[in-house]
Amino acid sequence: MTKEAQRAELHKTIWRIANDLRGSVDGWDFKQYVLGILFYRYISENLAAYLNDHERKAGTADFDYAGLDDAAAEFGRAETVSEKGFYILPSELFVNVRRRARNDENLNETLERVFHNIEGSAVGSDSEYDLKGLFDDLDVNSSKLGPTVAKRNEKLVKLLDAIGELGLGDFADNTIDAFGDAYEYLMTMYASGAGKSGGEFFTPQEVSELLARMTVVGKTSVNKVYDPACGSGSLLLKFAKVLGKDNVRQGFFGQEINLTTYNLCRINMFLHDINFEKFDVAHGDTLTDPAHWDDEPFEAIVSNPPYSTKWEGDANPLLINDPRYAPAGVLAPKSRADLAFTMHMLSWLAVNGTAAIVEYPGVLYRSGAEQKIRKYLIDNNYVDTVIQLPPDLFFGTTIDTCVIVLKKSKADNKTLFIDASAQFVRGGNKNKLTAENQQAVLDAFIQRSDVDHFARLVDNSEIAENEYNLSVSSYVEEEDTRVAVDIVELNAEIARIVDRQQELRTAIDEIVADLEGSDR
């Protein structure tokens, strides 16, 4: 069986398990349990593999951490926490809890204690805030799992068994890809089923990949990557695949306002083997309380911030003097924070960096404060490229979004416009960017030259004359797919049809007359 076939089979199994187990629980709510238990299995196997490898290299060939006594295991706690960021006693590893689960009448209490102990193992260490609250959304005592403790434990046993039986391979043999892939697949399925609420926390993988590739053109490494509205972290983690996680030298940074999604993001980092010292994800409102003042500037910034969300704007008199927003001389409207996110990212972008931001199309042409912000961006030559994406790419919306690419160091005083609205294939109930679609956009982005009906490089002076309208359709002419018609030939053909029609009518009249004559 090919790798892709194995992956497809794994995906099918995962989704069947997720649906079979949830019963009457809404899929969007049940995701916490499936993803949480998957994470529990991952960190258990991750830790055991790490300690087994460490001890076997030290000469204990048959060392098995899972079989060790808890008291004996305490010896390595401090060193392991400093290296891995957490600690799990052998008796509390996934494999051992699962083995005892069917006969554990207090399984819910056991799991609650285990999760508390895992988070507690990091208290006082550098990883404390990376682990804190990770299991908060995995409520093993929730009535959603069943009306009684016995019913809830029955569901938890099935969940542990189902996740434990997933064919994710030997941890030491490329399991990282299997766990990460399983997580991404579940996120995609849950986002697809959840509609708008799913779209708020997850950017489709092919869009994430395009944005990441655009921001690292010509580079083999970057200092650090950043997403101010990071959701579940899918955009940030694309850099680990595009560049390799070690080529993001100082790590992955993000902020997320939704607590549940913030937890999902941190779990996602661990599941992709991004160790605690290589990521810094904060909880809070980036626009009014940004968490990474001491970490900027960032060489690569990618984001799909919430569309037309409300914010304080000029209701907060302090914001107009905020160094992120002040240069434009105006704040984004209180009812539409899109360009507030854009100004924030521009402010924290490194001089040699690139930011790729998914935007609601209205920001390209609306008047008022947004027009003044666009004027600032164009007059200062910060807009590198504007890309019109196809419609119906994102979960929860069918609109045809766009991408604005920002740079602080450009070789020209022009803006590239790319019309990628036709670059998609239909897959299921959404449109998708294929590898070929992505490459077509990336090639145009790199070449930065005119391509009929697809790309056009425009002087910023022309944009100014057009009142700083950045709509791609204003600069890239749509291809005329109508068929040319020869009017003279068409009229002649119509005349022939009319003549033929008259001949047929005359023939029919003669036939009818003959039939009537024979009846007399």
Residue pairs with C-beta under 8 A, 6 or more apart in sequence:
1 9
7 181
10 166
10 167
10 168
10 178
10 181
10 182
10 185
11 182
11 185
13 166
13 167
14 166
14 182
14 185
14 186
15 185
15 186
15 189
17 34
17 162
17 163
17 166
18 27
18 30
18 31
18 34
18 186
18 189
19 27
20 162
21 30
21 33
21 34
21 155
21 158
21 159
21 162
22 30
22 33
23 155
25 144
25 145
27 190
27 193
27 194
28 190
28 193
28 194
28 197
28 198
29 144
30 144
31 186
31 190
32 137
32 138
32 139
32 260
33 138
33 145
33 159
34 159
34 163
34 186
35 183
35 186
35 187
35 264
35 267
36 135
36 137
36 138
36 267
37 138
37 159
37 160
37 163
38 163
38 166
38 179
38 182
38 183
38 186
38 271
39 134
39 267
39 270
39 271
40 94
40 114
40 115
41 94
41 163
41 164
42 179
42 270
42 271
43 86
43 88
43 118
43 270
44 88
44 93
44 94
44 95
45 94
45 95
45 171
45 175
46 84
46 171
46 270
46 273
47 65
47 80
47 84
47 86
47 87
47 88
47 93
48 65
48 66
48 93
48 95
48 171
49 171
49 172
50 80
50 83
50 84
51 63
51 65
51 76
51 80
52 63
52 64
52 65
53 172
55 63
55 65
56 63
65 73
65 90
65 93
66 90
66 93
66 95
66 96
67 90
68 90
69 90
70 89
70 90
70 91
73 89
73 90
74 89
77 87
77 121
80 87
81 87
81 121
81 122
81 125
81 127
82 125
82 126
84 275
84 276
85 122
85 125
85 126
85 127
85 130
85 131
85 275
85 276
85 277
86 118
86 119
86 121
86 122
86 127
86 131
86 276
87 118
87 121
88 114
88 117
88 118
88 121
89 117
90 96
91 97
92 113
92 114
92 117
92 118
94 160
94 164
95 164
97 110
97 111
97 114
97 160
98 160
98 161
98 164
100 110
101 107
101 156
101 157
101 160
101 161
102 157
104 110
104 153
105 150
105 153
106 153
107 140
107 153
107 156
107 157
108 140
108 141
108 149
108 152
108 153
108 156
111 140
111 156
112 140
112 141
115 135
115 138
116 135
118 131
118 134
118 135
119 131
119 132
119 133
119 134
119 135
121 131
122 128
122 130
122 131
122 132
126 276
126 277
127 276
127 277
130 266
130 276
130 279
130 281
131 276
133 259
133 263
134 263
134 266
134 267
136 259
136 263
137 260
137 263
140 152
140 156
141 149
141 152
142 152
145 151
145 152
145 155
145 156
146 152
146 154
146 155
166 182
168 175
168 178
168 179
168 182
169 175
169 178
176 272
176 273
179 271
180 237
180 271
180 272
180 273
183 267
183 268
183 271
183 272
184 205
184 234
187 202
187 232
187 234
187 264
187 268
188 202
188 204
188 205
190 198
190 202
191 198
191 199
191 201
191 202
191 395
191 396
192 198
192 395
192 428
192 429
192 430
194 395
194 396
195 395
195 396
196 395
196 396
196 397
197 396
198 395
198 396
199 394
199 395
199 396
199 397
200 231
200 258
200 261
200 306
200 396
201 231
201 232
201 258
201 261
201 264
202 231
202 232
202 234
202 395
203 231
203 234
203 235
203 304
203 358
203 394
204 393
204 394
204 395
204 430
204 432
204 433
205 234
205 238
206 432
206 433
206 434
206 437
206 438
207 304
207 358
207 389
207 393
207 394
207 433
208 234
208 235
208 237
208 238
208 302
209 238
209 241
209 242
209 438
210 433
210 438
210 441
210 442
211 235
211 238
211 302
211 356
211 358
211 403
212 235
212 238
212 239
212 241
212 242
212 300
212 302
212 356
213 242
213 438
213 442
214 354
214 356
214 385
214 405
214 442
214 445
215 222
215 225
215 300
215 301
215 302
215 353
215 354
215 355
215 356
215 405
216 222
216 239
216 242
216 243
216 300
216 354
217 354
217 442
217 445
217 446
219 243
220 243
220 247
221 243
221 247
221 248
221 249
222 239
222 243
222 247
222 248
222 249
222 299
222 300
222 353
223 249
223 250
223 298
223 299
223 350
224 248
224 249
224 250
224 251
224 252
224 253
224 295
224 298
224 299
224 300
225 236
225 239
225 248
225 252
225 253
225 298
225 299
225 300
225 301
225 302
226 236
226 253
226 254
226 292
226 295
226 296
226 298
226 300
226 301
226 302
226 345
226 348
227 233
227 235
227 236
227 253
227 254
227 255
227 301
227 302
227 303
228 254
228 255
228 286
228 290
228 301
228 303
228 305
228 341
228 344
228 345
228 348
229 255
229 256
229 257
229 286
229 303
229 304
229 305
229 306
229 341
230 236
230 254
230 255
230 256
230 265
230 281
230 303
231 256
231 261
231 264
231 265
231 304
232 261
232 264
232 265
232 268
233 252
233 254
233 264
233 265
233 266
233 268
233 269
233 281
234 268
235 302
235 303
235 304
236 252
236 253
236 254
236 279
236 302
237 252
237 268
237 269
237 272
237 274
238 302
239 245
239 248
239 252
239 300
240 248
240 252
240 272
240 274
245 272
245 273
245 274
245 278
248 278
251 274
251 277
251 278
251 279
251 280
252 269
252 274
252 278
252 279
252 280
252 281
253 279
253 280
253 281
253 292
253 295
253 298
254 265
254 279
254 280
254 281
254 282
255 281
255 282
255 283
255 284
255 286
255 290
255 291
255 292
256 262
256 265
256 281
256 282
256 283
257 283
257 284
257 285
257 286
259 283
262 281
262 283
265 281
266 279
266 281
269 279
269 281
270 276
280 292
280 295
282 291
282 292
284 290
284 291
286 341
286 344
287 311
287 312
287 337
287 340
287 341
287 344
288 311
288 312
288 316
288 319
290 324
290 344
292 348
296 347
296 348
297 348
297 349
297 350
297 351
297 353
298 348
298 349
298 350
298 353
299 350
299 352
299 353
299 354
300 353
300 354
300 355
301 345
301 348
301 349
301 353
301 354
301 355
301 356
301 357
302 355
302 356
302 357
303 341
303 345
303 355
303 356
303 357
303 358
304 357
304 358
304 394
305 337
305 338
305 341
305 357
305 358
306 337
307 338
307 359
307 360
307 397
307 401
308 335
308 336
308 337
308 338
308 360
308 362
309 336
309 337
309 338
310 334
310 335
310 336
310 337
311 332
311 334
311 337
311 340
312 319
312 334
313 319
313 331
313 332
313 333
313 334
313 337
313 340
314 320
314 331
314 334
315 334
319 325
319 331
320 326
320 331
323 347
324 343
324 344
324 347
324 348
325 331
325 332
325 340
325 343
325 344
325 347
327 343
327 347
327 376
328 343
328 372
328 373
328 376
328 377
329 372
329 376
330 369
330 372
330 373
331 340
331 369
332 338
332 339
332 340
332 343
332 369
332 370
332 373
333 368
333 369
333 370
336 360
336 362
336 363
336 366
336 370
338 359
338 360
338 362
338 363
338 370
339 363
339 369
339 370
339 373
339 374
341 357
342 357
342 359
342 363
342 373
342 377
342 404
342 406
343 373
345 355
345 357
345 406
346 355
346 377
346 382
346 406
346 408
349 355
349 406
349 407
349 408
350 408
351 408
351 409
352 408
352 409
353 407
353 408
354 384
354 405
354 406
354 407
355 405
355 406
355 407
356 403
356 404
356 405
357 403
357 404
357 405
357 406
358 389
358 401
358 402
358 403
359 401
359 402
359 403
359 404
360 399
360 401
360 402
361 388
361 399
361 400
361 401
361 402
361 471
362 370
363 370
363 374
363 404
364 374
364 386
364 402
364 469
364 470
364 471
364 472
365 469
365 470
365 471
365 474
371 467
371 468
374 468
374 470
375 464
375 468
377 383
377 406
378 415
378 460
378 463
378 464
378 468
378 470
379 460
379 464
381 410
381 413
381 460
382 406
382 407
382 408
383 404
383 405
383 406
383 415
383 470
384 405
384 406
384 407
384 410
384 415
384 416
385 403
385 404
385 405
385 415
385 416
385 417
385 418
385 445
386 402
386 403
386 404
386 405
386 415
386 416
386 417
386 418
386 470
386 472
387 402
387 403
387 405
387 417
387 418
387 420
387 441
387 445
387 472
388 400
388 402
388 417
388 418
388 419
388 420
388 421
388 472
388 473
388 476
389 400
389 401
389 402
389 403
389 420
389 421
390 400
390 420
390 421
390 422
390 423
390 424
390 431
390 433
391 398
391 399
391 400
391 421
391 431
392 398
392 400
392 430
392 431
393 401
393 424
393 430
393 431
393 432
393 433
394 401
395 430
400 421
402 472
404 470
405 445
412 448
412 457
413 459
413 460
414 457
414 458
414 459
414 460
415 457
415 458
415 460
415 463
415 470
416 444
416 445
416 448
416 455
416 456
416 457
416 458
417 455
417 456
417 457
417 458
417 472
417 475
417 476
418 441
418 444
418 445
418 454
418 455
418 472
418 476
419 453
419 454
419 455
419 472
419 473
419 476
419 478
420 437
420 440
420 441
420 454
421 472
423 433
423 437
423 440
423 441
424 431
424 432
424 433
424 434
424 437
425 431
425 432
425 434
425 437
426 432
433 441
444 451
444 454
444 455
448 457
449 455
449 457
450 456
450 457
452 477
452 479
453 476
453 477
453 478
453 479
454 476
455 476
456 475
456 476
458 475
462 475
463 469
463 470
466 474
